[in-house]
Amino acid sequence: MWSPPPESPLDVTNSALVPRQYRRVEIEYSKFGVEDFDFAFYNRTAFSGLETHILNSYTNALIQAMHYVMPLRRIAKSHITMACSREYCLLCELGFVMRMLEDAKGINCQATNFCRAISNISTAATYGVVDYGQDHQETDYGAKIQMFNRFIIENIKSEGNMAPNNPSMTPFREFPAIGTIPLISQLLSVDSHSVTVCSNCKTSREKPDTSHIIDIIYPRKAPSNEAQPPSDFASILRNSLLRDYSLKAACPSCKQIAVQQTRRPLKLTELPPVLLLNASVHNADALKYWQDTRTSRFLKPFVGLDLSSEPNRPGGITSQSVDLSLPYVWYEIRSLVIDVRSEEQQSHLVSLVKMPESERQPGANHTWYLFNDFTVHGLSEEEALSFPGQWKVPAVIYLERFGVQDGFDYSGLPTKIDASILCQDISLSMARDNSQKVHEILTPDELPRPGTEVAIDAETINIFVPPEQVIDTVDLYFIPERQRRISLRFLTWFVLKQDIQLDTHDSIEDSRSALLLYKEFQRLEGEQTFDAKLEEIYRAGRENNWKPPSALKASPPPVHASPGVPFTTLFPRSLSPPFSVETLQNQFRAFGLDPTFQTPFLHMSPDLGLATAPYTPPRTPMHSSQISQNQHHHGNRKNYHQPWSPR
C-alpha cells in the first residue's frame, strides 16, 4: 500500500492518538507559494480533493459530503443552467463546484468563488460562519460547520425556489400546492405539526412544524428509581424527530402555570428522502454515546426507525443490512462530516463518504473514502463508522431513505444551457459604468462550435477543463532550462505591445491577451522565428526584472495600520508565503508596521522555523499570475486557450 515519504505534510509525530490520514494537512510553500505544489502526490484516487489556502475553506468537508448526495447534486447542477440574477448565490457556486468535482476525476479543485460568496452574504456574520483566517487553537470548527450547515440550507432553499413553478421531484411524497414547495424542501423537509397538551386542563394545541435539519437530542439521565431511556442511535434519532419534551408555562386556555407536554407526531410518509442531521456533540456526555465499546458500535450502515413506539421504548435498530420484513423506515448513512480534535493541533474537519454506485470505480477495493481537504484515501466501512477515541467527533450526517433512489423524477429540472445567454449583455453590478466596457457582445453566428478555439479565465468562473483541451500560453513561451515562467502581463507588454492589469484584474482583458499571444505564437512558428523571439523575451525579462514599465508606475500605495489592527487580517498565516525573517522585517518597515509583531505571521513547519529551513527547489516553478495548463493540478489557474466542446 502506498504511503507518503518523510517530507509529506501528513507526517506529524505529535498527534499520536490521531491516525495520520486524519491529521490536519497544510500546503508546503516554496518561493512560488502554492503554484508548484504537487497535489496529485497526495491523492491517488479518481475522486477530487479541495485546496485549503482559501478563506472559508473549512467548508470543504461539507461540500464533499453534499456532493455525493446525488439528488442534491442534481438540484445544484440544474440551477447553473439558468440565468440567476443574484450577485452572490451559494446554489450557483455550489453547482459550479460540484460540476468541477465531477469533471476533474481526481485532479484537485478549488472552491474559491463559493468561499468568497460566503463572506459577501449579509446573514453570514449573523450566523458566525465567516472564517477570517486566524488560526486560533480554541476555534470549534465542529460547532462552526453545524451552524454553516444551517446557513447554507436556508440560503439554497430560497435561491433554488422557482415558485409557483417548482417541479415535483419527489412524486412519492404528498405536498399541497407542489409548485410552491422549494426543491430543497421536497428533498429534506420534515413537514408535520407540533401538538402541545396542558397537564391541567388537558387542552391540546397544534401548530405547523417544518424542519430541514434535525438536531440530535441526547437522553437525559433518569433518576435512580426509573428505567434509563434507550441510548442506541435508532432510538435517539427517533426521539430527535418526534421532539417529545415538557416544560412549565402558562396555558392559554386555563391561564394556569402547568406542565405543557409537546410532541411532533410523524407518519412514515412525512419522513423525507434525505435526512440531514446536526450531531450536536457539545460536551463529553454526548460524545460518550458515539464511542465504540469492545462489543458494539454506535453507528452501522443502516438504521430502521419505528415511529409508533413510545419515547421510553426502543425506536428501531441499526444494522449491517436492511430487513424489509420489519415495520421500519430504513435509512442508509451516505456521508459524515467529522471534527478531528487533538491537544497539539487546531480542530479541523474531514468528510467520510460512501460512494454512490454510479460513482464507484470498477475493481475498486473501497466503497468508503476519507476526504481530508486535498488528500483522499479509501477506507473500510468499519473504520468509517467507528469512533475509537475522543479525537473523532461527529458534526453533520447525511442519510438517504432506502428504496426511493429510483423514485426521483428529474424530468422537470432544467439540464440544457441556453446558449443565447452568451449573446446578452448581462451585469450583476448595481452601479455599472457602460462607458468602461471593453468587450463586444457575440452574435448568434459567432457562438463557439465544437473545435472552436476560445480563451477564458477559468479561475474567475471556477470550471474544470480537461487538460487535453488546453493550449497553455505560459507553456508556449517557456524555456524549461531557464526555470522561469513569464507572467501574462509581461508577455502582453513585450509581445503585443499592450499594457494590461493597470487598474484592476479584468478577466475579459486577460482572456483576450491569451488568445492574441497564441495567435502570435502560431505566426512566429510559421515564420520559424519563434525561438529567436523567445530568447529576446527572456533577455528583456532579466533587464526589466520581469515587470513591464507600467507595473512600476502603478505600484500600490503603502498600507498603514496601527497595533490595534489584527495583523492576521492583513497577513493571514495560512495564506502567507514563506518569506525570510529579514524580508518580512523590510516589508513591515516599509508598511509602517512594528517588526515586533512579525513572529505570529511566519509560516512555520511543525518542527522547524522557516528562517532556518533548507531551500528545496520547486518541482515545477510557476508564477502566481500565469496561465495554467491544468488549473487544478499544478495550481496555475488563470487564462488559457482551449478548443471548445459541448457539454
N, C-alpha and C positions, 0 to 999 in steps of 0.2 A: 504494500500500500504506500502511496506517495506521501511524503511528509516534507514540510518546508525546511530549507537549510538553516544554519545557525543565524544568518543575518535577517531572517524573516521577522516581521513585527509581531508574529504570533508567539515568538519565544520570549515569554515574560516569566521569569523564575520566581517572582514574589507573590504569586497568587496560586499557591499550591492546591487549594481546595477547588478552584475553578478549572475545568478541563480546558486545554489550550485552545481548542476551536471556538470556545465561547468567550474568550477574553477579548477585551477591547482592542481594536486594531486601529492603527494610525498610519497614514501615508508617510513614507520616508522621503523627506525633501532633499533634493540636490540643489545646485546653484540655479537650476532651471525651474525650481519649485516642483509642482506636480506634473509638469508636462512630459517628463520622461519616465514616470513610474510605470513599471510593467505590471498592470493589474491582472493580466491573463495568468501570471505566475501563481496567483492565489485563488484561482477558480478554474478547475479542470472539468467543469460540468457544462451542460447545454443550457443552463439557466443563469441569467444575468444578475450580477450584483449591482449595488448603487454606491457611488462615491460619497465620501464623508466631508470633504473640505468645503462645505457649503453651510451657511447658517440655516438652522431648522432641519438639518439632515438627520436629527434624531427621529424624524418621522419615517425614515427608510424602512424600518421594520414593519410598520403598519401598512405602508404602501405594498410591500411584498405579501403580507397576509391578505390584503384585499384583492391583489392581482390574481390570486389563484382561487378566488370565489368566482366561478365562471359567469353566473348571471350578473354579478356586479360589474365584471369586466365588459360584458356586452352592453350594459347601460352606458358606461363611461365612453366606450369606443363609438357608440351610436351618437353620443352628444357632440363629438368633434366633427361629425359630418354636417352639422347645422351651423348657420350663421348666428353665433352667440353675441349679444350686444354688450355683455359685461366686460369691463376692462380687466378685472381680476376675478376669474371664475375658477374655483377649485375643481369643478367637474370637468371643465375643459382641460386644465393642466393634468388632472388625474388620467383622463383619456389619452392624452399625448404620452404620458409616462408609460401607461400600460401598453400602448401600441409600440412604443420604443422597446420595452422589455420583451414583448412578444417577437419583434423582428430581430432583435440583437443576437439571439441564440447563444448566449454565454458570454458575449462581449460586454464589458461593464458599461453602465449608463449613468447619467446624471439627472437628478430631479430638480435642476436649477430653477426653472420657471415656477414649478409647483411650490418650492420652498420660498421663493421670492413673493409669490402671491399671498402666502400666509400672512406675512408681515404687513401687507397692504390692505387687508380686510379689516374693517373698522372694529368688529367684535373680537378680533384676535387678542387684543390687550385685556379685554374684559374676561375672557376665558383663561388668560395667562398661558397661552401656548406659543408665544414668540420666544425663541432661544437666541440670546444676544451673543453667543459665542464665548461666554465667560465660563471657564472651567472651574466650577465650584464643586468641591467634594460632596457637599451636602445636597446638591440638586437631586431630587427624587424623580427620575425620568419615568418610573413606573406610574406614579400618580399623574405626571405631566402627559404621558401618552394616552391615559384614560380620559383625561379632560380633552385632549385633542381628538380622541375618538368621537366624543360627543359633539365637538365643534365641527368636524368635517361632515358628519352625518346630517347635522342641521343645515349646513350650507349646501351640500349636494342635493339634499331633498328639495330645497326651494329652487336651486339652479336648474335642475332637470325637470321641473314641473311644467308641463305643457297644457295645463287645464284651460279650457274644458276638453282638450283633445288628447289626453293621455291614453295610450293604447292599453289594452288588457294583456298584461304579460303573464298573469297567473290565473288562468281560467278555472283552476281547481279551488280558488278562494272566492268567497261571496262578498262583494262590496256594493253598497248603494251608490249609484251615480259613479260608475267606474272611471269615467272621463275626468273626474275631479280628483282622483287619487294619484298622487305622485308615484313614479315608478319605484323609487326607493322605499316608499311606504308599502307598496304591494309586495316588496321583497322582504322587508324587515319588521314591519309594524305588528305589534300585538294589540289588536283592536278589541276592546271589551268595555266593561263598566265596573266601577267600584261600588260595593254595597256596604253601607255603614248601619249598624244596628245599635240602638241605645239600650243599655242594660237595665235602665229604669223603666222606660215606657214601652220598650220593645218596638218602637217605630223604626222603620228602615228607610234609608235614603239611597238613591242611586245617582251616579254621575258618570259621564263618558270618561274612559281611561285608555289612552293610547301611548304605547312606549315603543321606541325603536331600538333602545339599548336596555338590556336587563342588568341591573346592578346586583351582584351576588350578595345575599343576606345570610350571614352565618348564624347558626342557632345559639341562643343564649344558654348559659349553663343553668340547668334546672336545680331547684332546691333538692337537698339530700333525700327528702321523703317522696320525690316524684321521679318518674322514669325520664331518663335522658332522651332528648329528641334525636331522631336519626341523623347521622353525620356523614352518610355516603353522598357522592356527588349528585346522583339522581334525585335524592330527597331534598338536598339543599337547593338544587336548580328548580325543582317543582315548587318548593316553598317560596323561592325568589320570584317565580312567575305569579303565584297566587297572592303574594304580599299580604299574608294574614298577620295583622298586628292590632293592638289595642292601646288606647290612651284615654286619660281623663280629660273631659272637655264639656262645655255647656251644650246641652241638647237643644236644637232649635224648636223642637216640639213641646217638650215638657219644661223647658227652661231650667233644668236642674243640672248640677255638675255630676256627671256619671261616666262610667266606663263606656267608651264608644269602640265597638268591635268592627274592624274594617277588613274586607276581603275582596279580591278580584276573582270571581268565578270565571273559569275558562272552559270553553268547549274545544274538542280536538280540532274542529275546523277553524278555530280562531288562532291557532298557532301558525306562525309564518314559515315559509320555506327555508329561510335562513335565520338562525338565532344569533344575535350579536351580544356578547357578554362582556361587562367590565368586571374583572375578578375581585376588585375592592379589597385586596390584601394589604391592609394598612397597619397591621400590628402582628406581633408574634403569635397570638392566639389564632388569628385567621390563617396564618401560614401553616400552623400545625396540621390543619385538615388536609393540606396538599402533600404533606411529607410521606414518602414511602415508608412502609414497615417491612419487617423481614418476611411477612407472609402476604402482603397485599399492596396494591397501588390505588391511589385515589382516582386516577383517570384511566379509562380504557377507550378503545377506538369508537365504541358505540354506546349510546345511552338511551334507554327506553323510559319514557315518562308516563306515570299514572296520575291523571288529574282528578280521579274520583275519590282517592283516599284522603283521610283527614291529615292535618299537618303533623300530628304526632305519630303518624304511621309511615312506613317506608313509601317513598314516592316513585319507585321504579327500580331499575337495575342498570349497572354499567356492565358491558360485555365485550368479548373479543369478536362477537358476530351478532347478527340480527336474528331474533327468533320471532317470526311473524305470527306464531300461534299464541303469543301473549298479547293481551289487550292494551298495548302501549303504543305511544307515538315515538318512533325511532329517529334519532339524530346521529349523524356521523361527525366527528371532530375533523374539521378541514384545516384550520391553521390557528396558531397561537403566537402572541407577542409576549416575550419573556424579558423581565428585568433582571439583568445579571449584576449581582452585588458582591463586592469584596471590600475588605478593610483597606487594601492597598490602592485600589483603583476607583475611579469615579463610576457611579452607576451608568450602565449603558444597556441598549435594547437590541435583541435579536428576534428573529421570527423562525418558527418551526412550521413547515408546510407539508401537507400530504398532497402529492401531485395528483391532479385530476387525470383520469385515464387517457384523455385526449392529449395530455402534455407529456406523458411518460415516454422515455426512450426505449426502443427495442433492446432487449437484453440487459437493461439496467438492473443493478443489484439492489437499488433502494427505491422505496416509494416515498420516504420522508426525507426532507432536506432542511439543513440549517442555513439561514441567510444572516450572516454577520457583516452587514454593510457590503464591502466589495469581495468578501470571502464567502464561498458557497461550498458546503460539504454534504454528501449523502450520509444518512444515519438510519439506524434501525427504528422500528416503531416503538420498541420497548424503551430505547433511550429517549426518544422524542417525548413520550408521555410520562416518563418517570421524573420524580422530584427528589433526588437523593440527598440534597443538602439545602441549607438556608441561602446559598448563593443563587438559586434558581427560583425566581418569584414570578407567578403568572400575572399578566396585566390585562390582555384582551384575548378573547376566544371567539372564533367563528365556527358555527356548527351548521351543517346542511341537513335538511329533513330527508330521510331515506325514502326513495321511491318516487320523488317528484321531479327528478332531474330531467326526465323525458317529457314532463308535462308543461314546461315553459313554452309560451308562444312568443317567439321573437319576430313574427311576421310584421307587426306594427311598428317595429323600431326602424328608424332611418339607417340605412347602411351605405348608400351611394352618395358620394360627394358631388354636389352640383358644381361643375367646372365653371359655370358662368360667374361664380363669385370672384374668379381671377380677373374678370373684366369690369369689376366695380371698384370705385374709389371709396374705400371704407376706412374710417379712422375712429378709434375709440377716444381720442383726445377731445376734451370739452373746450379747449382753447387753441384750436388748430389755426396756424397761420398758413393759408393756402399759397401765399407768395413764396414760401420757403420750400415748396415741393420740388424735388429733383427727379421724380420718376414720371413715366408716361403710362397710361392705362393700356393694357393689352386689348386688342380687338379679338373677336371670336376666331378669326382666321390665323391669329398669331399664337393661339394656345398651344402648348407643347404636346407633341405626339411621341409615341414610343421611339426611342433613339435620338430624340432632340437633345441637344446639349444646352443645359441650363446652369445657372450659378445661383446658389442660395447661401444664406447664413444659417447653418444648421444649429448653432448654439442658441440663437435667438428663439427659434421655434421648437427646439428640443425634439428633433426627429432622428431616427437612425437610418442611415443609408448604407446598403450593403457595400463592402469595400470594393467589390469588383465593378461597381458602377461609378466609382470615384476617380476623377483625374485631379490630382492634388498639385496645385501650382507651387506650393512650397517645396515639394519634392522635385519638380521640374527644374527649378532654379536653385540647385543644390549640388555641391561637390562634396561627396562623403569624406574625402581625406581631410577636408578643412574643419570638419566637425562644427560647422556653423550654419544654422538655418536662418534665413533672412526674413525679416518681418514684411508683411503685406504693405505696410506704409512706406518702407524704404524702397521696395521693388517698384511700387507705383510711382514714386517720385523719380527714380533713376531711369526706369524703362519707359514709362508712359509720360514722363514729364508733367505729372499732376500731383497735387497735394491733397491728401485725404485725412480724415480724423482730426481736423483742426479744432472744431468747437465741440463736437460730440461724436459718438461712435454710431455711425449710420449703417445699418445692415444692407440697405439697398446700394449705398455707395461702395461698401466692401465687396459685395457680390459682383457688381459691375466691374470693379477693378480686377477681380479674379478672372472674370471671363475675358477681359481685354488682354490680360497677361498671358492667358492660354493661347489666344489668337496670335499674339506677338511671338510666342514660342513656336507656333506652327510656321509662321512666316520665316523666322530665323533658321529653323531647321530645314525648311525648303531651300533656303539660300546657302545652307551649310556654313553659317556664320555664328551659330548659337554658342559653340564652345568659346570662341573669342569674346563674345558678348558677356558670357558668364564670368570669365576671368576679369573683364573690365568691371563688372558689378562688384566682385569681391574686393578688387583694388580700391574702388570708390568707397566701399563699406568700411574698410580699415581707415581710410583717410578721414571719414566723417563720423567715426565711432558708431557706425551702423544706424545713424539717425539722419533724416533729412533736415536741411536747414530750418524748415518751418517748425520742427519739433522744439528747437531752442527758443524760438520766438513765442511759442505757445505754452511754455513751461507754466505749470500751475503755481499760484501764489503760495507762500508758506502757510502751514497750518499752525494756528496758535491755540493753545489750550492752557487751562490752569490746573494746579494739582488737585482741584476738586472734581475734575472730569475723570471718570473711569477710563484708564488708558487702554483697557481691553476693548473698549468701544472703537478706538482708533486702530489698534493693532491687536486683534484677537489672536491669542496664542495658537489656536488651531489653524489659523489662516496665515500666520506669519512665515515668510520664507526664512531659511536658516542663515541669516547674516551673522558675521562675526561680531564679537563684543565691540571692537573698535568701530566697525561700520555703524552699528546701532548708536554708539555714542555720538558720532558725527551727525547722524540723522537727527538725533534728539536735540543736539545743539542747534542745528540748522532750523529746526522747527520751534525752537524756543522752549523745549521741554526739559525737565530736570533729569539728568542722567541717572540719578539715584533710583529712579523708578524703572530702570531698564530690566532688572532681573526677572520680574514676573512674566515678561513677554518673550523671553528667549525660548525657542523651541528645543526642548531637552529630550534626549533619548532616555530610556528607562534607567540606564546605569552610567551614562557619561555625558558631561556637559558638551554642548555643541562647539564651544570655543576651542576645545582640545580634541575634537573628533577628527580622525584622519579623513582626508578628502578622497572620495570614491568617484572615479569618472562615471558620468551618466551612461546608461545603456544606449539611449537614443536621444542625443541632445536636441532640444527644441526650444522655441521661443514662445512665450505665452500668447502672443498676438498673431500667430501664424495660422495658415490654412492646414487642415487636417486631412490625411488620407483616411484615417479611421478614427472618427472623433470620440468614440467611447473606449477604444482600446488604449491608445497612446496618450490620450488626454488633450490632443490638439483639436479644438472643436470650432474653428472659425469658418472661413469661407472656402468653398471648393467648387469645382466644376464637375458636373456629372451628367451622363445620359439619363434622360427621364424615362421612367417606365410606369405604366398604370398600376394602381393597387387593386 
